[in-house]
Amino acid sequence: MRRVLTVLAATAALLPLAAPAGAATDYTPGQYTAGPKGGDASTYTEADPASGKVVIFQRNTRQAAAVHCIGDGPRATLVAAHPVTGPASSVVVNYADAFMTAHPVIDVLVTGSKSDWLGHGNAFGPKTNESGAVTIPLSKTPEVGETLTIQFGLQLHAGCLGHPTLLGLQGSRPVEGAQVMFTSVSVG
């Protein structure tokens, strides 16, 4: 009996250290990994998992095609992987020091290894040294044991200048870009 009481006392002492059911799990720079990125010869991309800094830049020298703008716009992302151990209903991606021209987008995509697509959200430019958050309510509750992949970063459409022979066709500005620090990702 004494041994049982000792085990119970030791277990009770550890309970305040355990996270309550449904508590949020936070990920910060250094826990991120590099995600997909790309662009073409007129773009620059950077995504640093250690600092959470993501940069995209585009210099438009291209003319509009007959149907769409040519080239690939810049995209740079980071990823946080979350093993599901309990209920989760939303993901919040926090950012700071956002500098964005008019057209870049902060983009967040949440998928599950078993649940597939769970949610998407974004924040639009322009921004000047702003902080904020993108909150994604999950479309369904992920299963315990699966892994959530939270992909977040910046993207910009394929840029083009207005076609010189078509009046009224608007193109992109000659230069577009953004820099954002992703400070934390919270799953709760």
C-alpha positions in Angstrom: 0.0 0.0 0.0 2.8 2.3 0.9 4.4 1.8 -2.6 1.1 2.6 -4.3 0.8 5.8 -2.3 4.4 6.8 -3.3 3.6 6.2 -7.0 0.4 8.2 -6.7 2.2 11.1 -4.9 4.9 11.1 -7.6 2.3 11.1 -10.4 0.3 13.9 -8.7 3.5 16.0 -8.5 4.0 15.7 -12.3 0.4 16.6 -13.2 0.9 20.4 -13.1 3.7 20.0 -15.7 1.4 18.2 -18.2 -0.4 20.3 -20.8 -4.2 20.4 -20.3 -6.3 18.6 -22.9 -6.9 20.9 -25.9 -3.9 23.2 -25.1 -2.2 24.9 -28.0 1.1 23.6 -29.2 3.5 26.4 -30.5 6.3 26.1 -33.0 8.9 28.9 -33.4 11.8 29.6 -35.7 14.4 26.9 -35.4 11.6 24.3 -35.4 10.5 25.1 -39.0 11.9 23.4 -42.1 12.2 24.8 -45.6 9.2 24.4 -47.8 8.6 24.7 -51.5 10.0 27.7 -53.3 10.5 28.8 -56.8 10.3 31.4 -59.5 12.1 32.3 -62.7 15.1 34.3 -63.8 13.4 37.6 -62.9 12.7 36.6 -59.2 14.5 36.1 -55.9 13.3 33.8 -53.1 14.6 33.1 -49.6 13.1 31.1 -46.7 15.2 30.7 -43.5 13.9 28.1 -41.1 16.3 29.3 -38.3 15.0 32.9 -38.2 11.5 32.5 -39.8 12.4 35.2 -42.4 10.9 34.8 -45.8 11.7 37.1 -48.8 10.3 37.3 -52.3 11.3 39.8 -55.0 10.3 40.2 -58.6 11.6 42.5 -61.3 9.1 42.5 -64.2 10.6 42.8 -67.6 8.1 40.5 -69.3 5.3 41.5 -71.6 1.8 40.0 -71.3 1.0 37.0 -73.4 -2.2 36.8 -75.4 -3.9 34.7 -72.7 -1.9 35.1 -69.5 1.2 36.6 -68.0 4.3 34.6 -68.7 6.9 33.3 -66.2 6.6 31.9 -62.7 6.0 34.3 -59.8 8.2 33.9 -56.8 7.1 31.6 -53.9 9.0 30.8 -50.7 7.6 28.8 -47.8 8.4 27.3 -44.5 6.8 24.2 -42.9 5.9 23.2 -39.3 5.0 19.6 -38.8 2.6 18.8 -35.9 2.0 15.2 -34.6 -1.6 15.1 -33.6 -2.0 13.8 -30.0 -5.4 15.3 -29.2 -8.2 17.4 -30.6 -7.2 20.3 -32.9 -9.7 22.8 -34.4 -7.5 25.7 -35.7 -4.0 26.8 -36.7 -2.7 30.3 -36.2 0.4 31.6 -38.0 1.8 34.8 -36.5 4.0 37.2 -38.4 5.9 40.4 -37.6 7.8 43.1 -39.5 5.9 42.5 -42.6 6.9 44.7 -45.5 4.8 44.0 -48.7 4.1 45.9 -51.9 0.5 45.7 -53.1 0.4 42.2 -54.8 2.3 39.7 -52.6 0.3 37.3 -50.4 1.0 35.7 -47.1 -0.3 32.2 -47.7 -1.0 29.4 -45.3 -2.1 25.8 -46.1 -2.9 23.0 -43.6 -3.0 19.4 -44.6 -3.1 16.1 -42.7 -1.3 12.9 -43.5 -4.6 11.1 -43.2 -7.2 13.9 -43.4 -5.8 15.5 -46.5 -6.8 19.2 -47.0 -7.8 20.8 -43.7 -7.7 24.6 -44.4 -6.3 27.6 -46.2 -5.9 31.3 -45.4 -4.0 34.4 -46.4 -3.3 38.0 -45.7 -2.7 40.6 -48.5 -0.4 43.5 -49.0 0.4 46.3 -48.9 1.9 46.3 -45.5 4.6 48.5 -43.9 6.3 47.0 -40.8 3.1 45.3 -39.6 2.4 42.4 -37.3 -0.6 40.1 -37.5 -1.9 36.6 -37.7 -3.6 34.3 -40.2 -6.1 32.0 -38.4 -7.2 28.8 -40.2 -10.3 27.0 -38.7 -9.8 23.4 -39.6 -12.5 21.9 -41.9 -12.6 18.7 -39.8 -10.9 17.3 -36.7 -7.6 15.5 -37.6 -7.1 12.0 -36.4 -4.8 11.2 -33.4 -1.6 9.7 -34.8 -1.5 11.7 -38.1 0.8 14.6 -38.8 -0.4 18.0 -39.7 1.7 19.9 -42.3 1.4 23.7 -41.9 3.0 25.3 -44.9 3.3 29.1 -44.7 5.1 31.8 -46.6 4.9 34.4 -49.4 3.8 34.2 -53.0 3.3 36.5 -55.9 1.6 35.9 -59.3 3.5 35.6 -62.5 4.3 39.2 -63.3 3.9 41.0 -66.6 3.9 44.5 -68.0 0.9 45.6 -70.0 1.0 44.5 -73.7 2.1 47.5 -75.7 -0.5 46.9 -78.5 -3.5 46.3 -76.3 -4.9 49.5 -74.7 -6.3 49.2 -71.3 -4.5 45.9 -70.4 -3.0 46.5 -67.0 0.1 44.7 -66.0 2.1 44.4 -62.8 4.3 47.1 -61.4 7.9 46.9 -62.6 9.0 45.8 -59.1 7.1 43.7 -56.4 8.4 42.2 -53.2 7.8 41.3 -49.6 9.7 40.4 -46.5 8.0 38.8 -43.4 9.2 37.3 -40.2 7.1 34.3 -39.2 7.3 34.3 -35.4 5.2 31.3 -34.4 2.7 28.7 -35.4 0.1 27.6 -33.0 -2.1 24.4 -33.3 -5.0 24.3 -30.9 
